[in-house]
Amino acid sequence: VHDNQFHLISLYVLPDYQGLGVGCALLEMNLSHARKLNYNTLQVGVMEKNADAYNWYLHNGFTFTKTENFLMGSQTVSVLVGNILLNPTALH
């Protein structure tokens, strides 16, 4: 937890189940849980090369503001960091 952010580490749906609402249901479960715990934002990281995931998160209300390097095994990958505001009225 950093700056009252809920971190979603990984959300992956097998190709046979993509487009059926499974990803949206899993995302909504995480958003709901984070709201119940009174987090202000939910943060995700998407590998820079994963345009489909990046566009899916954009479509679901996330904004991406920075890129960070992440060590995956012995390889460093660029990750786009995105956030979605969970309780917008709480910040006004």
Residue pairs with C-beta under 8 A, 6 or more apart in sequence:
1 7
1 39
3 40
3 41
4 38
4 39
4 40
4 41
5 39
5 40
5 41
5 42
5 43
5 83
6 30
6 33
6 34
6 37
6 39
6 41
6 42
6 43
6 86
7 42
7 43
7 44
8 27
8 30
8 42
8 43
8 44
9 45
11 23
11 26
11 27
11 30
11 44
13 22
13 23
13 26
23 56
24 60
27 60
30 42
31 42
31 84
31 86
34 42
34 86
35 86
35 87
38 87
39 86
39 87
40 85
40 86
40 87
40 90
40 91
41 83
41 84
41 85
41 86
42 83
42 84
42 86
43 81
43 82
43 83
44 57
44 62
44 81
44 82
44 83
45 68
45 70
45 79
45 80
45 81
45 82
46 53
46 54
46 57
46 64
46 79
46 80
46 82
47 53
47 77
47 78
47 79
47 80
48 67
48 77
48 78
48 79
48 80
49 77
54 64
54 80
54 82
57 64
57 82
58 64
58 82
60 84
61 84
62 82
62 83
62 84
63 82
63 83
63 84
64 80
64 81
64 82
65 81
65 82
65 83
66 80
66 81
67 78
67 79
67 80
67 81
68 78
68 79
68 81
69 76
69 77
69 78
69 79
70 76
70 77
70 78
70 79
85 91
